[in-house]
């Protein structure tokens, strides 16, 4: 399975959540994090990883050909044992490596797509901020699921109505997660016409572990597994893991699937007006009492 984590604006913490998602993916899947942020990577600096192996060495090896196992030859391990392929901090180097790894438009799978097609394997790709000219876009287009992170203030949400149709064309299974304070999930669903899967919790200690910074918790079973961020990532991963095999075409089931096993899609909410957001921001709306707590939660970078 190939999962892309990205944003359309700002820096809502795609790298941190990609690591959390892979670290808390349900067993027995074998997971891997790949940094594919065109602006440059953070993991090597956060965890003092050597410059090679990584994204650049993988791109060089991929030019000579390779199979689905090639990616595993270019990984390093984070303190908890999670394998990662880190991008160089330099944006020019990162973009050049991504251009070499882009799946062949004529039909080639590319090494990341091939690795994601392996049974029991989940490749979580941090694509950073994606726009129509991003070199990571071809990876996004070949993903089985796209996880879109967005902060929940009016200026962050106002541009989404114009971009969401494009995201829907990038992937048959996009999902939306809110990050940080701002509009509640119910308000976003009502005003934007799109139902978010949830809100990434404000968890500085859990984020510190996933960012390689000293904190109260250590990496491992006592860290992400018990942090609020880790628990939320596990819930999201469990929902995504219920998706059918990525090697098969995405089809709608003949019979309705129980909500607990469906992959939540980034789709219009019945009755939600698609043009409810004005160019100047999200229209203020009355917040239901049941959703008050949700609106007070925050996020981390």
SULNORNOR-V967813 format. One record per residue. RES is the residue in one letter. PHI is phi in radians with two decimals (none if undefined). Layout:
((RES:PHI) (RES:PHI))
This chain:
((X:none) (X:-2.00) (X:-2.11) (X:-1.80) (X:-2.00) (X:-2.69) (X:-2.30) (X:-1.89) (X:-2.72) (X:1.22) (X:-2.27) (X:-1.48) (X:1.66) (X:-1.12) (X:-1.11) (X:-1.06) (X:-1.26) (X:-1.08) (X:-1.14) (X:-1.08) (X:-1.09) (X:-1.22) (X:-1.15) (X:-1.92) (X:-1.18) (X:-1.06) (X:-1.16) (X:-1.72) (X:-1.08) (X:-1.64) (X:-2.00) (X:-2.56) (X:-1.82) (X:-2.10) (X:-1.43) (X:-2.25) (X:-1.46) (X:-1.09) (X:-1.44) (X:1.92) (X:-1.61) (X:-2.04) (X:-1.11) (X:-1.07) (X:-1.29) (X:-1.10) (X:-1.99) (X:0.93) (X:-1.49) (X:-1.15) (X:-1.21) (X:-2.46) (X:-1.28) (X:3.11) (X:-1.11) (X:-1.17) (X:-1.17) (X:-1.14) (X:-1.09) (X:-1.14) (X:-1.20) (X:-1.15) (X:-1.10) (X:-1.58) (X:1.61) (X:2.90) (X:-1.91) (X:-1.16) (X:-1.45) (X:-1.04) (X:-1.05) (X:-1.26) (X:-1.45) (X:-2.20) (X:-1.78) (X:-2.18) (X:-1.87) (X:-1.32) (X:-0.91) (X:-1.47) (X:1.70) (X:-1.26) (X:-1.32) (X:-2.37) (X:-1.99) (X:-1.56) (X:-1.51) (X:-1.19) (X:-1.11) (X:-1.27) (X:-1.15) (X:-1.11) (X:-1.15) (X:-1.12) (X:-1.16) (X:-1.12) (X:-1.14) (X:-1.14) (X:-1.08) (X:-1.30) (X:-1.60) (X:-1.02) (X:-1.00) (X:-1.11) (X:-1.04) (X:-1.35) (X:2.33) (X:-1.17) (X:-1.43) (X:1.42) (X:-1.19) (X:-1.22) (X:-1.12) (X:-1.12) (X:-1.14) (X:-1.18) (X:-1.43) (X:-1.19) (X:-1.01) (X:1.27) (X:-2.02) (X:-2.18) (X:-1.86) (X:-1.76) (X:-1.89) (X:-1.48) (X:-1.67) (X:1.11) (X:-1.49) (X:-1.93) (X:-2.26) (X:-1.02) (X:-1.74) (X:-1.18) (X:-1.20) (X:-1.53) (X:-1.11) (X:-1.14) (X:-1.19) (X:-1.03) (X:-1.11) (X:-1.63) (X:-1.36) (X:-1.39) (X:-2.44) (X:-1.98) (X:-1.81) (X:-1.75) (X:-1.77) (X:-2.53) (X:-1.21) (X:-1.91) (X:-1.51) (X:-1.04) (X:-1.22) (X:-1.33) (X:-1.48) (X:-1.12) (X:-1.50) (X:-1.12) (X:-0.97) (X:-1.39) (X:-1.68) (X:-1.07) (X:-1.03) (X:-1.17) (X:-1.06) (X:-1.10) (X:-1.40) (X:-1.23) (X:-2.57) (X:-1.29) (X:-2.36) (X:-1.56) (X:-2.26) (X:-2.00) (X:-2.14) (X:-1.56) (X:-2.34) (X:1.47) (X:-1.26) (X:2.37) (X:-1.12) (X:-1.31) (X:-1.08) (X:-1.16) (X:-1.15) (X:-1.11) (X:-1.08) (X:-1.30) (X:-1.51) (X:-1.57) (X:1.38) (X:-2.32) (X:-1.69) (X:-1.18) (X:-1.26) (X:2.97) (X:-2.22) (X:-1.12) (X:-1.23) (X:-1.35) (X:-2.51) (X:-1.02) (X:-1.18) (X:-1.12) (X:-1.17) (X:-1.08) (X:-1.08) (X:-1.30) (X:-1.79) (X:1.34) (X:-1.69) (X:-1.03) (X:-2.75) (X:-1.26) (X:-1.87) (X:-1.75) (X:-1.11) (X:2.14) (X:-1.13) (X:-1.56) (X:-1.81) (X:-0.95) (X:-1.13) (X:-1.99) (X:-1.45) (X:-1.09) (X:-1.13) (X:-1.14) (X:-1.14) (X:-1.15) (X:-1.06) (X:-1.15) (X:-1.10) (X:-1.14) (X:-1.08) (X:-1.11) (X:-1.12) (X:-1.23) (X:-1.16) (X:-1.31) (X:-1.17) (X:-1.17) (X:-0.92) (X:-1.20) (X:-1.35) (X:-1.68) (X:-1.05) (X:-1.31) (X:-2.24) (X:-1.41) (X:-1.14) (X:-1.17) (X:-1.90) (X:-1.01) (X:-1.58) (X:-0.99) (X:-0.93) (X:-1.17) (X:-1.94) (X:-1.45) (X:-1.39) (X:-1.15) (X:-1.77) (X:-1.42) (X:-2.34) (X:-1.14) (X:-1.38) (X:-0.93) (X:1.51) (X:-1.50) (X:-1.20) (X:-1.19) (X:-1.90) (X:-1.26) (X:-1.68) (X:-1.41) (X:-1.04) (X:-1.66) (X:2.46) (X:-1.46) (X:-1.15) (X:-1.08) (X:-2.43) (X:-1.19) (X:-1.59) (X:-1.09) (X:-1.04) (X:-1.20) (X:-1.91) (X:-1.08) (X:-1.09) (X:-1.06) (X:-1.24) (X:-1.61) (X:-1.33) (X:-2.12) (X:-2.55) (X:-2.49) (X:-1.48))
